[in-house]
Amino acid sequence: MKRFYPKAALLFLLTLCSTFAFSQEKEVLPKGLTDAEKGLISQFQFTNPRRTPPPTGPVRAAAEWEEIEYLVITWESNFQNILRQIVAVGVNECKVIITTQNQAAVSSYLTAGGIDLTNVTFMNTNWDSIWIRDYAGNTIYSDDVGERALTDWIYNRPRPNDNVMPSAHANLLSLPIYITDSGTNDLVNTGGNYMSDGLGNAFASKLILDENKAGNPYGVTAKTEAQIDDIMLNYMGIQNYIKMETLPYDAIHHIDMHMKLLDEETILVSQYPTGVADGPQIEANIDYVLNNFQSPFGTPYDIKWIPAPPSSSGNYPDNGGHYRTYSNAVFVNKSIIVPTYRPEVDDPALALWQELMPGYNIVGIDVDNPGENLISLFGAIHCITHSIGVDEPLWIVHQPIDDANQNTTVAVDAMIKHISGVNNAKVLWRETGTATFNETAMTFVSDDNWTADLSIGSANIEYYILAEANSGKTLTRPIVAPQGYWTINVENLSVSDWAQNNISAPYPNPTNGGVSFNLNNISGPIHISIHNILGQRLFETDITNGNGIVNLDLNANWKGTLFVTFEGDFGRVNKKIIKL
């Protein structure tokens, strides 16, 4: 990527912005707009010369669960107890950058709370609000694991000091920064309405469409959805931008208040009682995702539901309650910080988080108390934190193996990548109930793909992957291993049942064109045929080895329900496609 250091412009803008204030006394700003800010929007200049062209080559946006070097926050003294608890977690996992113009007082407060400041950096920069998730930059890498940089969008609030914060971070760390350009690339977007899986897929609400359409209040050029997708591709490497309907009772329309990607194929979603508040629209959105998109592994997304708590008097957002959820959490390497409200609803929620994310340090922080009622301002923990990924990441992508048949051999496949190359990789595994992990070396296959064969007996298997780069850097996946690991449930399945479970559903489905299947650990020659609903054979082919992804082109004249049949040593498996 081409380097861009807007230092001189940054200094000028910070000086200019420091003179632009709503008052000399800082007002505690909500996540949404104040009445005064609503009146400022039509006069406020949202676009400016600070913007830059996109990177010159392909980039990848990091996922939130990837390894980070910095946790970044803005210090708002009205929420100093919440922030101190966040810093206490952060300094044990990474470096922490705190934006404040009162370093002495903040240092004293943190030290009095027993926090070692060794990993803390103070950035003396003016600011407007605590909601750094929405205005801080997002980490990208050239060529997947190459040069680290930040991408910044136009912030949808008339808060000039917040809007230049990404440039201040880039200046502090000497990082390149790419800022959605003026002209047709002047994109308004916010971090709370963005969630990436690190593989080119991202989620948002349709707020991204509304804020960039004709007649938008920000003065940016009107854009079609395709134009927005192109900007996200060029600046962020997002190839599949999934947008869901906004929620009627969420005034902010940011998806981080009701959902969270836990990994490449698992989504944690807030759940309301039947018919309550945003429950129906959330369920409709998830149905839309499940019916139209697959995970990067060619499998349906695995949806995990977590109850959204009401107020202590039983009120939800549709009858005056605040928007309380447990999905507005943040990954900080081996820790996950979760917003909490009161013990009777928190305890089962935190237990569910621990069950879903074994080995992680799950930390709850109260955002719903009279002294620091953050949730009343429409945000929680994810909203007031952001992160900057590590330099030269060691990137490991693996689809966990959920089940296996007794007395079989299972292939453990992973994509492993580092800018210096990968020296070695191994699978560490043990039977459930044993203490010691065994090691099986992974073999380099091609490109960045590695594999190892595990012999399965009759007991469940616990395993993780360890990789070492040529630079000497090591990393595990899960990042919390060996405290956390994946589990293969070993069953006595028939061969046909095993194949049925391991040939994925078709994706996309319904489809206008081609369709793909992921054949997980299905080896040997396979005969594939396609029939219509009348039983007429439309197509057939043979493949020598099924393990991997199979892509099928569908004739434009084929319409309606189609059946794909896979036949091999495992027997016969049928899958259904809807051809539009």
Protein Blocks (a to p, Z undefined) as FASTA:
>chain_A
ZZddfkklmmmmmmmmmmpcfbfbdcdddfbdcfklmmmmmmpcfbdfkbccddfbdcdd
ddfkbccfbdcddddfklmmmmmmmmmmmmmmmccddddfblklmmmmmmmnopafklpc
cdddddfbfclmlmmccdddeehiaccdddddddfbdcfklmmmmmmmmmmnopacdddd
ehjllccddfklgccehlopacddfklmmmmmghianopacddfklmmmmmmmmnopabd
cdddddfklmnopaklmgccfblmbccdddddehiajlmmmmmmmmmmmmmpccfkopac
ddddddddddfkopafknopacddfklccdehjaccdddfbfklmmmmmmmmmmmmghia
cddddfbbfklcmklnopafklmgccdddehiadddddddfbdcehiacddddddddfkb
pfbdcdddddehiabdcddddddfbhjbccdddddffbccddddddddfkopacdddfkb
ckbccddddddddfklmmmmmmccddddddfbbcddddehigcjdddddddfkopafbdc
ddfblgdcddddddfkbgcjdddddddfkopaddddddZZ
